[in-house]
Amino acid sequence: MTSALSEEFEELLRAHLPDLGADEPLEPDRPLLALGLDSVRMVSLIVDLEGFYSLTFPEDLMSGETFHSAHTLWQALDRCGAVAPTA
């Protein structure tokens, strides 16, 4: 499993985290809810991730656990085989 977040993933994720300052580091295990990810932003994030990585999130990954932190979301993408963009 790849553990380091890619720059592209971090950039995409940051676009959905309004409470994370532009110069503030994205701590991989910090809860995304604490950074402003709400249900509307989560849906938008899913759409962006699916488009960027050319995948469809499986139903079993549509959970609060998957979207708990940048790390858990990255692990889910890794399980989908999407640790590198196809575009």
PDB file of N, CA, C and O in Angstrom, chain B, residues numbered from 101:
ATOM      1  N   MET B 101       0.845  -1.188   0.000  1.00  0.00           N
ATOM      2  CA  MET B 101       0.000   0.000   0.000  1.00  0.00           C
ATOM      3  C   MET B 101       0.886   1.245   0.000  1.00  0.00           C
ATOM      4  O   MET B 101       1.915   1.292   0.674  1.00  0.00           O
ATOM      5  N   THR B 102       0.474   2.232  -0.754  1.00  0.00           N
ATOM      6  CA  THR B 102       1.159   3.508  -0.787  1.00  0.00           C
ATOM      7  C   THR B 102       0.656   4.353   0.378  1.00  0.00           C
ATOM      8  O   THR B 102      -0.551   4.530   0.542  1.00  0.00           O
ATOM      9  N   SER B 103       1.575   4.876   1.189  1.00  0.00           N
ATOM     10  CA  SER B 103       1.129   5.630   2.364  1.00  0.00           C
ATOM     11  C   SER B 103       1.228   7.140   2.174  1.00  0.00           C
ATOM     12  O   SER B 103       0.448   7.879   2.773  1.00  0.00           O
ATOM     13  N   ALA B 104       2.166   7.617   1.357  1.00  0.00           N
ATOM     14  CA  ALA B 104       2.329   9.052   1.162  1.00  0.00           C
ATOM     15  C   ALA B 104       1.240   9.582   0.235  1.00  0.00           C
ATOM     16  O   ALA B 104       0.970   9.008  -0.819  1.00  0.00           O
ATOM     17  N   LEU B 105       0.623  10.682   0.644  1.00  0.00           N
ATOM     18  CA  LEU B 105      -0.415  11.299  -0.176  1.00  0.00           C
ATOM     19  C   LEU B 105       0.238  11.945  -1.391  1.00  0.00           C
ATOM     20  O   LEU B 105       1.290  12.575  -1.275  1.00  0.00           O
ATOM     21  N   SER B 106      -0.384  11.789  -2.549  1.00  0.00           N
ATOM     22  CA  SER B 106       0.160  12.446  -3.740  1.00  0.00           C
ATOM     23  C   SER B 106      -0.177  13.933  -3.705  1.00  0.00           C
ATOM     24  O   SER B 106      -1.148  14.350  -3.075  1.00  0.00           O
ATOM     25  N   GLU B 107       0.633  14.715  -4.385  1.00  0.00           N
ATOM     26  CA  GLU B 107       0.373  16.165  -4.453  1.00  0.00           C
ATOM     27  C   GLU B 107      -0.967  16.443  -5.111  1.00  0.00           C
ATOM     28  O   GLU B 107      -1.693  17.342  -4.686  1.00  0.00           O
ATOM     29  N   GLU B 108      -1.303  15.675  -6.151  1.00  0.00           N
ATOM     30  CA  GLU B 108      -2.570  15.869  -6.862  1.00  0.00           C
ATOM     31  C   GLU B 108      -3.758  15.583  -5.949  1.00  0.00           C
ATOM     32  O   GLU B 108      -4.748  16.315  -5.950  1.00  0.00           O
ATOM     33  N   PHE B 109      -3.644  14.505  -5.169  1.00  0.00           N
ATOM     34  CA  PHE B 109      -4.706  14.154  -4.224  1.00  0.00           C
ATOM     35  C   PHE B 109      -4.870  15.258  -3.188  1.00  0.00           C
ATOM     36  O   PHE B 109      -5.987  15.689  -2.903  1.00  0.00           O
ATOM     37  N   GLU B 110      -3.759  15.710  -2.629  1.00  0.00           N
ATOM     38  CA  GLU B 110      -3.833  16.760  -1.612  1.00  0.00           C
ATOM     39  C   GLU B 110      -4.442  18.035  -2.178  1.00  0.00           C
ATOM     40  O   GLU B 110      -5.261  18.674  -1.516  1.00  0.00           O
ATOM     41  N   GLU B 111      -4.060  18.410  -3.376  1.00  0.00           N
ATOM     42  CA  GLU B 111      -4.608  19.614  -4.006  1.00  0.00           C
ATOM     43  C   GLU B 111      -6.112  19.479  -4.233  1.00  0.00           C
ATOM     44  O   GLU B 111      -6.873  20.410  -3.972  1.00  0.00           O
ATOM     45  N   LEU B 112      -6.528  18.327  -4.715  1.00  0.00           N
ATOM     46  CA  LEU B 112      -7.952  18.088  -4.952  1.00  0.00           C
ATOM     47  C   LEU B 112      -8.720  18.121  -3.632  1.00  0.00           C
ATOM     48  O   LEU B 112      -9.790  18.724  -3.548  1.00  0.00           O
ATOM     49  N   LEU B 113      -8.180  17.482  -2.615  1.00  0.00           N
ATOM     50  CA  LEU B 113      -8.840  17.442  -1.316  1.00  0.00           C
ATOM     51  C   LEU B 113      -8.925  18.833  -0.689  1.00  0.00           C
ATOM     52  O   LEU B 113      -9.962  19.203  -0.139  1.00  0.00           O
ATOM     53  N   ARG B 114      -7.856  19.593  -0.768  1.00  0.00           N
ATOM     54  CA  ARG B 114      -7.835  20.947  -0.198  1.00  0.00           C
ATOM     55  C   ARG B 114      -8.960  21.821  -0.756  1.00  0.00           C
ATOM     56  O   ARG B 114      -9.499  22.669  -0.046  1.00  0.00           O
ATOM     57  N   ALA B 115      -9.309  21.617  -2.009  1.00  0.00           N
ATOM     58  CA  ALA B 115     -10.371  22.409  -2.643  1.00  0.00           C
ATOM     59  C   ALA B 115     -11.723  22.209  -1.962  1.00  0.00           C
ATOM     60  O   ALA B 115     -12.637  23.011  -2.153  1.00  0.00           O
ATOM     61  N   HIS B 116     -11.856  21.144  -1.168  1.00  0.00           N
ATOM     62  CA  HIS B 116     -13.124  20.824  -0.494  1.00  0.00           C
ATOM     63  C   HIS B 116     -13.056  21.054   1.016  1.00  0.00           C
ATOM     64  O   HIS B 116     -13.988  20.706   1.742  1.00  0.00           O
ATOM     65  N   LEU B 117     -11.959  21.639   1.485  1.00  0.00           N
ATOM     66  CA  LEU B 117     -11.761  21.851   2.922  1.00  0.00           C
ATOM     67  C   LEU B 117     -11.636  23.347   3.218  1.00  0.00           C
ATOM     68  O   LEU B 117     -10.527  23.877   3.289  1.00  0.00           O
ATOM     69  N   PRO B 118     -12.762  24.019   3.389  1.00  0.00           N
ATOM     70  CA  PRO B 118     -12.730  25.477   3.556  1.00  0.00           C
ATOM     71  C   PRO B 118     -12.050  25.958   4.840  1.00  0.00           C
ATOM     72  O   PRO B 118     -11.631  27.113   4.916  1.00  0.00           O
ATOM     73  N   ASP B 119     -11.938  25.102   5.835  1.00  0.00           N
ATOM     74  CA  ASP B 119     -11.351  25.521   7.107  1.00  0.00           C
ATOM     75  C   ASP B 119      -9.861  25.195   7.211  1.00  0.00           C
ATOM     76  O   ASP B 119      -9.264  25.337   8.279  1.00  0.00           O
ATOM     77  N   LEU B 120      -9.262  24.758   6.103  1.00  0.00           N
ATOM     78  CA  LEU B 120      -7.828  24.501   6.065  1.00  0.00           C
ATOM     79  C   LEU B 120      -7.153  25.656   5.348  1.00  0.00           C
ATOM     80  O   LEU B 120      -7.396  25.891   4.164  1.00  0.00           O
ATOM     81  N   GLY B 121      -6.305  26.375   6.067  1.00  0.00           N
ATOM     82  CA  GLY B 121      -5.622  27.522   5.486  1.00  0.00           C
ATOM     83  C   GLY B 121      -4.712  27.119   4.332  1.00  0.00           C
ATOM     84  O   GLY B 121      -4.181  26.009   4.304  1.00  0.00           O
ATOM     85  N   ALA B 122      -4.541  28.023   3.392  1.00  0.00           N
ATOM     86  CA  ALA B 122      -3.730  27.744   2.198  1.00  0.00           C
ATOM     87  C   ALA B 122      -2.299  27.364   2.562  1.00  0.00           C
ATOM     88  O   ALA B 122      -1.690  26.542   1.878  1.00  0.00           O
ATOM     89  N   ASP B 123      -1.756  27.942   3.618  1.00  0.00           N
ATOM     90  CA  ASP B 123      -0.387  27.653   4.034  1.00  0.00           C
ATOM     91  C   ASP B 123      -0.315  26.621   5.158  1.00  0.00           C
ATOM     92  O   ASP B 123       0.771  26.262   5.613  1.00  0.00           O
ATOM     93  N   GLU B 124      -1.470  26.153   5.598  1.00  0.00           N
ATOM     94  CA  GLU B 124      -1.521  25.186   6.692  1.00  0.00           C
ATOM     95  C   GLU B 124      -1.280  23.779   6.147  1.00  0.00           C
ATOM     96  O   GLU B 124      -1.884  23.394   5.146  1.00  0.00           O
ATOM     97  N   PRO B 125      -0.408  23.011   6.791  1.00  0.00           N
ATOM     98  CA  PRO B 125      -0.179  21.645   6.310  1.00  0.00           C
ATOM     99  C   PRO B 125      -1.417  20.772   6.512  1.00  0.00           C
ATOM    100  O   PRO B 125      -2.159  20.931   7.481  1.00  0.00           O
ATOM    101  N   LEU B 126      -1.616  19.862   5.587  1.00  0.00           N
ATOM    102  CA  LEU B 126      -2.707  18.897   5.701  1.00  0.00           C
ATOM    103  C   LEU B 126      -2.175  17.695   6.470  1.00  0.00           C
ATOM    104  O   LEU B 126      -1.418  16.883   5.937  1.00  0.00           O
ATOM    105  N   GLU B 127      -2.581  17.598   7.717  1.00  0.00           N
ATOM    106  CA  GLU B 127      -2.161  16.475   8.552  1.00  0.00           C
ATOM    107  C   GLU B 127      -2.981  15.258   8.142  1.00  0.00           C
ATOM    108  O   GLU B 127      -4.210  15.310   8.187  1.00  0.00           O
ATOM    109  N   PRO B 128      -2.336  14.167   7.744  1.00  0.00           N
ATOM    110  CA  PRO B 128      -3.042  13.014   7.181  1.00  0.00           C
ATOM    111  C   PRO B 128      -4.112  12.401   8.074  1.00  0.00           C
ATOM    112  O   PRO B 128      -5.092  11.853   7.569  1.00  0.00           O
ATOM    113  N   ASP B 129      -3.944  12.484   9.398  1.00  0.00           N
ATOM    114  CA  ASP B 129      -4.902  11.838  10.297  1.00  0.00           C
ATOM    115  C   ASP B 129      -5.895  12.801  10.943  1.00  0.00           C
ATOM    116  O   ASP B 129      -6.710  12.391  11.770  1.00  0.00           O
ATOM    117  N   ARG B 130      -5.830  14.068  10.573  1.00  0.00           N
ATOM    118  CA  ARG B 130      -6.773  15.050  11.132  1.00  0.00           C
ATOM    119  C   ARG B 130      -8.164  14.817  10.536  1.00  0.00           C
ATOM    120  O   ARG B 130      -8.289  14.645   9.324  1.00  0.00           O
ATOM    121  N   PRO B 131      -9.205  14.807  11.366  1.00  0.00           N
ATOM    122  CA  PRO B 131     -10.562  14.583  10.843  1.00  0.00           C
ATOM    123  C   PRO B 131     -10.964  15.641   9.812  1.00  0.00           C
ATOM    124  O   PRO B 131     -10.817  16.841  10.044  1.00  0.00           O
ATOM    125  N   LEU B 132     -11.465  15.177   8.689  1.00  0.00           N
ATOM    126  CA  LEU B 132     -11.872  16.085   7.620  1.00  0.00           C
ATOM    127  C   LEU B 132     -13.070  16.939   8.015  1.00  0.00           C
ATOM    128  O   LEU B 132     -13.224  18.056   7.522  1.00  0.00           O
ATOM    129  N   LEU B 133     -13.915  16.425   8.895  1.00  0.00           N
ATOM    130  CA  LEU B 133     -15.044  17.228   9.377  1.00  0.00           C
ATOM    131  C   LEU B 133     -14.550  18.478  10.103  1.00  0.00           C
ATOM    132  O   LEU B 133     -15.179  19.532  10.016  1.00  0.00           O
ATOM    133  N   ALA B 134     -13.438  18.370  10.810  1.00  0.00           N
ATOM    134  CA  ALA B 134     -12.876  19.517  11.521  1.00  0.00           C
ATOM    135  C   ALA B 134     -12.299  20.553  10.561  1.00  0.00           C
ATOM    136  O   ALA B 134     -12.037  21.692  10.949  1.00  0.00           O
ATOM    137  N   LEU B 135     -12.103  20.152   9.310  1.00  0.00           N
ATOM    138  CA  LEU B 135     -11.557  21.058   8.298  1.00  0.00           C
ATOM    139  C   LEU B 135     -12.640  21.597   7.373  1.00  0.00           C
ATOM    140  O   LEU B 135     -12.344  22.242   6.367  1.00  0.00           O
ATOM    141  N   GLY B 136     -13.911  21.326   7.723  1.00  0.00           N
ATOM    142  CA  GLY B 136     -15.027  21.898   6.976  1.00  0.00           C
ATOM    143  C   GLY B 136     -15.684  20.990   5.962  1.00  0.00           C
ATOM    144  O   GLY B 136     -16.552  21.439   5.214  1.00  0.00           O
ATOM    145  N   LEU B 137     -15.294  19.716   5.912  1.00  0.00           N
ATOM    146  CA  LEU B 137     -15.946  18.796   4.975  1.00  0.00           C
ATOM    147  C   LEU B 137     -17.323  18.425   5.513  1.00  0.00           C
ATOM    148  O   LEU B 137     -17.443  17.718   6.514  1.00  0.00           O
ATOM    149  N   ASP B 138     -18.361  18.913   4.835  1.00  0.00           N
ATOM    150  CA  ASP B 138     -19.728  18.569   5.211  1.00  0.00           C
ATOM    151  C   ASP B 138     -20.299  17.643   4.146  1.00  0.00           C
ATOM    152  O   ASP B 138     -19.588  17.257   3.218  1.00  0.00           O
ATOM    153  N   SER B 139     -21.561  17.285   4.267  1.00  0.00           N
ATOM    154  CA  SER B 139     -22.149  16.314   3.348  1.00  0.00           C
ATOM    155  C   SER B 139     -22.194  16.819   1.904  1.00  0.00           C
ATOM    156  O   SER B 139     -21.982  16.042   0.973  1.00  0.00           O
ATOM    157  N   VAL B 140     -22.462  18.088   1.711  1.00  0.00           N
ATOM    158  CA  VAL B 140     -22.502  18.646   0.350  1.00  0.00           C
ATOM    159  C   VAL B 140     -21.106  18.630  -0.259  1.00  0.00           C
ATOM    160  O   VAL B 140     -20.939  18.229  -1.411  1.00  0.00           O
ATOM    161  N   ARG B 141     -20.110  19.058   0.499  1.00  0.00           N
ATOM    162  CA  ARG B 141     -18.733  19.050   0.001  1.00  0.00           C
ATOM    163  C   ARG B 141     -18.246  17.616  -0.228  1.00  0.00           C
ATOM    164  O   ARG B 141     -17.456  17.367  -1.139  1.00  0.00           O
ATOM    165  N   MET B 142     -18.713  16.679   0.592  1.00  0.00           N
ATOM    166  CA  MET B 142     -18.317  15.287   0.432  1.00  0.00           C
ATOM    167  C   MET B 142     -18.807  14.737  -0.902  1.00  0.00           C
ATOM    168  O   MET B 142     -18.068  14.036  -1.594  1.00  0.00           O
ATOM    169  N   VAL B 143     -20.032  15.046  -1.260  1.00  0.00           N
ATOM    170  CA  VAL B 143     -20.573  14.599  -2.547  1.00  0.00           C
ATOM    171  C   VAL B 143     -19.757  15.205  -3.687  1.00  0.00           C
ATOM    172  O   VAL B 143     -19.423  14.514  -4.649  1.00  0.00           O
ATOM    173  N   SER B 144     -19.443  16.465  -3.583  1.00  0.00           N
ATOM    174  CA  SER B 144     -18.632  17.130  -4.599  1.00  0.00           C
ATOM    175  C   SER B 144     -17.234  16.511  -4.672  1.00  0.00           C
ATOM    176  O   SER B 144     -16.686  16.327  -5.760  1.00  0.00           O
ATOM    177  N   LEU B 145     -16.667  16.194  -3.519  1.00  0.00           N
ATOM    178  CA  LEU B 145     -15.357  15.544  -3.464  1.00  0.00           C
ATOM    179  C   LEU B 145     -15.406  14.181  -4.141  1.00  0.00           C
ATOM    180  O   LEU B 145     -14.505  13.834  -4.903  1.00  0.00           O
ATOM    181  N   ILE B 146     -16.444  13.414  -3.870  1.00  0.00           N
ATOM    182  CA  ILE B 146     -16.592  12.091  -4.496  1.00  0.00           C
ATOM    183  C   ILE B 146     -16.629  12.237  -6.015  1.00  0.00           C
ATOM    184  O   ILE B 146     -15.945  11.501  -6.727  1.00  0.00           O
ATOM    185  N   VAL B 147     -17.416  13.173  -6.507  1.00  0.00           N
ATOM    186  CA  VAL B 147     -17.512  13.400  -7.959  1.00  0.00           C
ATOM    187  C   VAL B 147     -16.143  13.756  -8.520  1.00  0.00           C
ATOM    188  O   VAL B 147     -15.740  13.220  -9.552  1.00  0.00           O
ATOM    189  N   ASP B 148     -15.430  14.649  -7.856  1.00  0.00           N
ATOM    190  CA  ASP B 148     -14.104  15.050  -8.327  1.00  0.00           C
ATOM    191  C   ASP B 148     -13.116  13.890  -8.302  1.00  0.00           C
ATOM    192  O   ASP B 148     -12.354  13.702  -9.251  1.00  0.00           O
ATOM    193  N   LEU B 149     -13.123  13.111  -7.221  1.00  0.00           N
ATOM    194  CA  LEU B 149     -12.216  11.965  -7.128  1.00  0.00           C
ATOM    195  C   LEU B 149     -12.527  10.926  -8.199  1.00  0.00           C
ATOM    196  O   LEU B 149     -11.620  10.394  -8.839  1.00  0.00           O
ATOM    197  N   GLU B 150     -13.807  10.643  -8.387  1.00  0.00           N
ATOM    198  CA  GLU B 150     -14.186   9.656  -9.410  1.00  0.00           C
ATOM    199  C   GLU B 150     -13.765  10.120 -10.794  1.00  0.00           C
ATOM    200  O   GLU B 150     -13.309   9.310 -11.602  1.00  0.00           O
ATOM    201  N   GLY B 151     -13.909  11.404 -11.081  1.00  0.00           N
ATOM    202  CA  GLY B 151     -13.498  11.924 -12.376  1.00  0.00           C
ATOM    203  C   GLY B 151     -11.989  11.920 -12.553  1.00  0.00           C
ATOM    204  O   GLY B 151     -11.486  11.511 -13.600  1.00  0.00           O
ATOM    205  N   PHE B 152     -11.266  12.372 -11.538  1.00  0.00           N
ATOM    206  CA  PHE B 152      -9.813  12.471 -11.629  1.00  0.00           C
ATOM    207  C   PHE B 152      -9.162  11.096 -11.746  1.00  0.00           C
ATOM    208  O   PHE B 152      -8.238  10.902 -12.536  1.00  0.00           O
ATOM    209  N   TYR B 153      -9.651  10.148 -10.957  1.00  0.00           N
ATOM    210  CA  TYR B 153      -9.060   8.815 -10.933  1.00  0.00           C
ATOM    211  C   TYR B 153      -9.782   7.813 -11.842  1.00  0.00           C
ATOM    212  O   TYR B 153      -9.422   6.637 -11.874  1.00  0.00           O
ATOM    213  N   SER B 154     -10.783   8.268 -12.567  1.00  0.00           N
ATOM    214  CA  SER B 154     -11.551   7.400 -13.480  1.00  0.00           C
ATOM    215  C   SER B 154     -12.023   6.126 -12.780  1.00  0.00           C
ATOM    216  O   SER B 154     -11.719   5.013 -13.208  1.00  0.00           O
ATOM    217  N   LEU B 155     -12.768   6.318 -11.701  1.00  0.00           N
ATOM    218  CA  LEU B 155     -13.292   5.181 -10.956  1.00  0.00           C
ATOM    219  C   LEU B 155     -14.669   5.512 -10.417  1.00  0.00           C
ATOM    220  O   LEU B 155     -15.105   6.663 -10.452  1.00  0.00           O
ATOM    221  N   THR B 156     -15.337   4.507  -9.926  1.00  0.00           N
ATOM    222  CA  THR B 156     -16.601   4.669  -9.210  1.00  0.00           C
ATOM    223  C   THR B 156     -16.388   4.082  -7.825  1.00  0.00           C
ATOM    224  O   THR B 156     -15.982   2.928  -7.687  1.00  0.00           O
ATOM    225  N   PHE B 157     -16.662   4.879  -6.798  1.00  0.00           N
ATOM    226  CA  PHE B 157     -16.502   4.376  -5.439  1.00  0.00           C
ATOM    227  C   PHE B 157     -17.462   3.219  -5.207  1.00  0.00           C
ATOM    228  O   PHE B 157     -18.661   3.354  -5.452  1.00  0.00           O
ATOM    229  N   PRO B 158     -16.957   2.090  -4.740  1.00  0.00           N
ATOM    230  CA  PRO B 158     -17.839   0.976  -4.393  1.00  0.00           C
ATOM    231  C   PRO B 158     -18.719   1.356  -3.194  1.00  0.00           C
ATOM    232  O   PRO B 158     -18.321   2.149  -2.341  1.00  0.00           O
ATOM    233  N   GLU B 159     -19.888   0.789  -3.150  1.00  0.00           N
ATOM    234  CA  GLU B 159     -20.827   1.083  -2.047  1.00  0.00           C
ATOM    235  C   GLU B 159     -20.198   0.856  -0.679  1.00  0.00           C
ATOM    236  O   GLU B 159     -20.456   1.617   0.253  1.00  0.00           O
ATOM    237  N   ASP B 160     -19.376  -0.184  -0.549  1.00  0.00           N
ATOM    238  CA  ASP B 160     -18.816  -0.492   0.763  1.00  0.00           C
ATOM    239  C   ASP B 160     -17.811   0.561   1.247  1.00  0.00           C
ATOM    240  O   ASP B 160     -17.440   0.565   2.420  1.00  0.00           O
ATOM    241  N   LEU B 161     -17.370   1.449   0.354  1.00  0.00           N
ATOM    242  CA  LEU B 161     -16.461   2.525   0.756  1.00  0.00           C
ATOM    243  C   LEU B 161     -17.177   3.851   0.995  1.00  0.00           C
ATOM    244  O   LEU B 161     -16.543   4.840   1.361  1.00  0.00           O
ATOM    245  N   MET B 162     -18.477   3.876   0.791  1.00  0.00           N
ATOM    246  CA  MET B 162     -19.262   5.086   1.038  1.00  0.00           C
ATOM    247  C   MET B 162     -19.649   5.118   2.515  1.00  0.00           C
ATOM    248  O   MET B 162     -20.787   4.830   2.886  1.00  0.00           O
ATOM    249  N   SER B 163     -18.665   5.479   3.349  1.00  0.00           N
ATOM    250  CA  SER B 163     -18.911   5.476   4.787  1.00  0.00           C
ATOM    251  C   SER B 163     -18.144   6.611   5.450  1.00  0.00           C
ATOM    252  O   SER B 163     -17.230   7.198   4.870  1.00  0.00           O
ATOM    253  N   GLY B 164     -18.538   6.895   6.659  1.00  0.00           N
ATOM    254  CA  GLY B 164     -17.842   7.903   7.441  1.00  0.00           C
ATOM    255  C   GLY B 164     -16.399   7.515   7.703  1.00  0.00           C
ATOM    256  O   GLY B 164     -15.529   8.381   7.794  1.00  0.00           O
ATOM    257  N   GLU B 165     -16.137   6.217   7.824  1.00  0.00           N
ATOM    258  CA  GLU B 165     -14.764   5.749   8.044  1.00  0.00           C
ATOM    259  C   GLU B 165     -13.869   6.110   6.872  1.00  0.00           C
ATOM    260  O   GLU B 165     -12.733   6.540   7.071  1.00  0.00           O
ATOM    261  N   THR B 166     -14.365   5.943   5.658  1.00  0.00           N
ATOM    262  CA  THR B 166     -13.585   6.256   4.459  1.00  0.00           C
ATOM    263  C   THR B 166     -13.219   7.727   4.426  1.00  0.00           C
ATOM    264  O   THR B 166     -12.092   8.078   4.078  1.00  0.00           O
ATOM    265  N   PHE B 167     -14.153   8.585   4.780  1.00  0.00           N
ATOM    266  CA  PHE B 167     -13.962  10.030   4.690  1.00  0.00           C
ATOM    267  C   PHE B 167     -13.582  10.665   6.021  1.00  0.00           C
ATOM    268  O   PHE B 167     -13.751  11.870   6.207  1.00  0.00           O
ATOM    269  N   HIS B 168     -13.076   9.866   6.938  1.00  0.00           N
ATOM    270  CA  HIS B 168     -12.673  10.380   8.250  1.00  0.00           C
ATOM    271  C   HIS B 168     -11.476  11.325   8.137  1.00  0.00           C
ATOM    272  O   HIS B 168     -11.478  12.395   8.746  1.00  0.00           O
ATOM    273  N   SER B 169     -10.470  10.949   7.375  1.00  0.00           N
ATOM    274  CA  SER B 169      -9.242  11.741   7.277  1.00  0.00           C
ATOM    275  C   SER B 169      -8.655  11.602   5.880  1.00  0.00           C
ATOM    276  O   SER B 169      -9.098  10.768   5.091  1.00  0.00           O
ATOM    277  N   ALA B 170      -7.670  12.412   5.586  1.00  0.00           N
ATOM    278  CA  ALA B 170      -6.986  12.289   4.294  1.00  0.00           C
ATOM    279  C   ALA B 170      -6.364  10.907   4.169  1.00  0.00           C
ATOM    280  O   ALA B 170      -6.375  10.315   3.090  1.00  0.00           O
ATOM    281  N   HIS B 171      -5.830  10.398   5.251  1.00  0.00           N
ATOM    282  CA  HIS B 171      -5.193   9.081   5.248  1.00  0.00           C
ATOM    283  C   HIS B 171      -6.193   7.966   4.929  1.00  0.00           C
ATOM    284  O   HIS B 171      -5.914   7.103   4.097  1.00  0.00           O
ATOM    285  N   THR B 172      -7.354   7.981   5.587  1.00  0.00           N
ATOM    286  CA  THR B 172      -8.333   6.914   5.353  1.00  0.00           C
ATOM    287  C   THR B 172      -8.910   7.004   3.939  1.00  0.00           C
ATOM    288  O   THR B 172      -9.220   5.983   3.325  1.00  0.00           O
ATOM    289  N   LEU B 173      -9.053   8.215   3.431  1.00  0.00           N
ATOM    290  CA  LEU B 173      -9.540   8.389   2.064  1.00  0.00           C
ATOM    291  C   LEU B 173      -8.494   7.900   1.063  1.00  0.00           C
ATOM    292  O   LEU B 173      -8.835   7.252   0.074  1.00  0.00           O
ATOM    293  N   TRP B 174      -7.229   8.209   1.320  1.00  0.00           N
ATOM    294  CA  TRP B 174      -6.135   7.742   0.457  1.00  0.00           C
ATOM    295  C   TRP B 174      -6.066   6.208   0.460  1.00  0.00           C
ATOM    296  O   TRP B 174      -5.833   5.591  -0.580  1.00  0.00           O
ATOM    297  N   GLN B 175      -6.268   5.600   1.633  1.00  0.00           N
ATOM    298  CA  GLN B 175      -6.283   4.138   1.721  1.00  0.00           C
ATOM    299  C   GLN B 175      -7.422   3.558   0.866  1.00  0.00           C
ATOM    300  O   GLN B 175      -7.246   2.534   0.206  1.00  0.00           O
ATOM    301  N   ALA B 176      -8.574   4.210   0.882  1.00  0.00           N
ATOM    302  CA  ALA B 176      -9.705   3.743   0.085  1.00  0.00           C
ATOM    303  C   ALA B 176      -9.381   3.828  -1.408  1.00  0.00           C
ATOM    304  O   ALA B 176      -9.695   2.913  -2.169  1.00  0.00           O
ATOM    305  N   LEU B 177      -8.756   4.924  -1.817  1.00  0.00           N
ATOM    306  CA  LEU B 177      -8.356   5.051  -3.216  1.00  0.00           C
ATOM    307  C   LEU B 177      -7.339   3.980  -3.588  1.00  0.00           C
ATOM    308  O   LEU B 177      -7.380   3.431  -4.689  1.00  0.00           O
ATOM    309  N   ASP B 178      -6.438   3.688  -2.675  1.00  0.00           N
ATOM    310  CA  ASP B 178      -5.450   2.649  -2.901  1.00  0.00           C
ATOM    311  C   ASP B 178      -6.133   1.291  -3.084  1.00  0.00           C
ATOM    312  O   ASP B 178      -5.754   0.520  -3.966  1.00  0.00           O
ATOM    313  N   ARG B 179      -7.127   1.002  -2.264  1.00  0.00           N
ATOM    314  CA  ARG B 179      -7.871  -0.252  -2.392  1.00  0.00           C
ATOM    315  C   ARG B 179      -8.586  -0.357  -3.729  1.00  0.00           C
ATOM    316  O   ARG B 179      -8.802  -1.454  -4.244  1.00  0.00           O
ATOM    317  N   CYS B 180      -8.951   0.797  -4.289  1.00  0.00           N
ATOM    318  CA  CYS B 180      -9.608   0.829  -5.605  1.00  0.00           C
ATOM    319  C   CYS B 180      -8.591   0.746  -6.739  1.00  0.00           C
ATOM    320  O   CYS B 180      -8.963   0.668  -7.910  1.00  0.00           O
ATOM    321  N   GLY B 181      -7.300   0.763  -6.386  1.00  0.00           N
ATOM    322  CA  GLY B 181      -6.260   0.722  -7.402  1.00  0.00           C
ATOM    323  C   GLY B 181      -6.015   2.063  -8.056  1.00  0.00           C
ATOM    324  O   GLY B 181      -5.558   2.125  -9.197  1.00  0.00           O
ATOM    325  N   ALA B 182      -6.314   3.139  -7.343  1.00  0.00           N
ATOM    326  CA  ALA B 182      -6.238   4.481  -7.946  1.00  0.00           C
ATOM    327  C   ALA B 182      -5.208   5.364  -7.263  1.00  0.00           C
ATOM    328  O   ALA B 182      -5.474   6.543  -7.028  1.00  0.00           O
ATOM    329  N   VAL B 183      -4.050   4.829  -6.940  1.00  0.00           N
ATOM    330  CA  VAL B 183      -3.054   5.650  -6.261  1.00  0.00           C
ATOM    331  C   VAL B 183      -2.327   6.577  -7.224  1.00  0.00           C
ATOM    332  O   VAL B 183      -1.559   7.437  -6.790  1.00  0.00           O
ATOM    333  N   ALA B 184      -2.554   6.418  -8.512  1.00  0.00           N
ATOM    334  CA  ALA B 184      -1.990   7.345  -9.518  1.00  0.00           C
ATOM    335  C   ALA B 184      -3.102   7.686 -10.493  1.00  0.00           C
ATOM    336  O   ALA B 184      -3.866   6.806 -10.890  1.00  0.00           O
ATOM    337  N   PRO B 185      -3.204   8.953 -10.886  1.00  0.00           N
ATOM    338  CA  PRO B 185      -4.283   9.336 -11.809  1.00  0.00           C
ATOM    339  C   PRO B 185      -4.102   8.694 -13.173  1.00  0.00           C
ATOM    340  O   PRO B 185      -2.985   8.423 -13.612  1.00  0.00           O
ATOM    341  N   THR B 186      -5.232   8.458 -13.834  1.00  0.00           N
ATOM    342  CA  THR B 186      -5.196   7.877 -15.171  1.00  0.00           C
ATOM    343  C   THR B 186      -5.192   8.958 -16.238  1.00  0.00           C
ATOM    344  O   THR B 186      -4.960   8.672 -17.413  1.00  0.00           O
ATOM    345  N   ALA B 187      -5.446  10.189 -15.839  1.00  0.00           N
ATOM    346  CA  ALA B 187      -5.493  11.298 -16.808  1.00  0.00           C
ATOM    347  C   ALA B 187      -4.236  12.120 -16.761  1.00  0.00           C
ATOM    348  O   ALA B 187      -4.105  13.091 -17.506  1.00  0.00           O
TER     349      ALA B 187
END
